[in-house]
Amino acid sequence: MKRRYFIEIQYKGTQYSGWQRQPNAISVQQKIEEALSILLRAPTTITGSGRTDAGVHARQQFAHFDAAIPFDKRTFLGKMNGLLPKDIVIRDLIEVDAKAHARFDASLRTYEYWVYTTPMPFLHELATYYAYPADVEQMNQLAQSLLYHTNFRCFATGKTEVKHYDCHISKAIWEWKPLPLAGTQALCFTISANRFLRGMVRTIVGSLWEIGAGKRPAEAWYEALQTGDRRLLGTSALPNGLYLTEVRYPYLPEKQIYHHE
């Protein structure tokens, strides 16, 4: 009889083409499936809670897989992390109901985007550098408007293939926080929703920064939300500052989040 397991995953996405397995590039999913297949001595696939793009990181990602055998958690984690590259880590193993689904059952997802404005030699793979400042108060005013909309077609990339563009955003805020290795403060944009469209967070961040820096009028933001016109918004932010930080499920306890600070 098959058992279903959730694994909690962290990864640094710099060297990968994203989460999802691809035919001509190395992905995080591929590396985990290869390690699981070695451990279980049989081809094994996993289903993630969602996709992250090339260069995007995760401090909390979940995936599920099926196996016919029970596991000792400590042994499983030790063997899996021994088989995986150092930039991918399995943090936990949880046996769940056979019908549990890592993607469809997720009730909340949270992303953080980190920005620094003083040149630093350590951070180019882990945060995004903007040489020009932006008005944080204005960006937060604009971000709050996201909580009162549901159709976010204007923030989706051209490659998005979905049945609808509705998302329910419960949090969107810019805050100054300590940035590791830098000895300074950095700006962190935190956004939570039940689901996100492909490229949505990076489009939001890039557009907010351009408006906050005076490179684009604030009116364009509200017009884009009303019309769904992506052309009114700014350039998408680079992937290296983006982190998937939390995925919640109604049947799992809220787990410790491994923050930067």
C-alpha positions, 0 to 999 in steps of 0.5 A: 500500500502506497504512503504519501509524504510531504517534504519541506525543502530549502534551496538557493536557486542561483544555479538552477533553471527554476523548480520545475523539471525541464528537458534541457536544463537542470532544475531543483525538482530534477535533483530531488527526484534523482536523489529520491530515486536512488534512495528508493531504488525506483523512479520517483517523481514529486509534486511541488506546492508551486513553481519558482523561476530560474534564480529564485530561492526558497526558504520553505517549499513543499512537495509530495511523493508516494512510497510503499515503505515507512521511513525513519525521519532522521535516517531519511533526512540524513541520506537525502541531504547526503545525495543532494547538492549543498544548495538544496536541503530537505528540512522535514519529512511528514507522512500525510493522508493519501489524498493530500496534495502539495499544490492544490491543498496549499491555502497561503503562500508568502514571498519576500523580495530583498533590495539593497541600495549600497554596493556590497560584494557578497549579495549579488546572488541573494538580493537585488541592487538598485543604485537609485533610492525610492519612496518607501511610503509611496510604495507601501500606499500603492502596495496596500491597494492590492488588498482590495483587488482580485483580478491581477492580469496586469501582473502576469507574464506573457507566458502565463496560461491559467483559467483565471487571474483571481488571487486574494492578497492578504499582505503586501508591505515594504519594511527595512530589515537587517541584511545578513553579511552586509552589516546594514539595513535593506528593504524587504517586500513581503506579500502573501496570497492564496495563489500567485500568477507566473512572474507576478511578484517580480512584476509588482516589485519592479513596477513599485520601485520604478514609481517610487523612484519617480520613473513612472507615474503612480496613476499608471499603477491604478490604471493597470489594475483597472484595465489589466494592461501590462504595458502600463507597468514597469520592468520585472525585478531580477529573480535573485532577490526573490524568496518563497518563504512560507507555504501553509496547509490547513492540516499541517501546523504552522511551521518555523520559517527560517528567516534571513535575520 
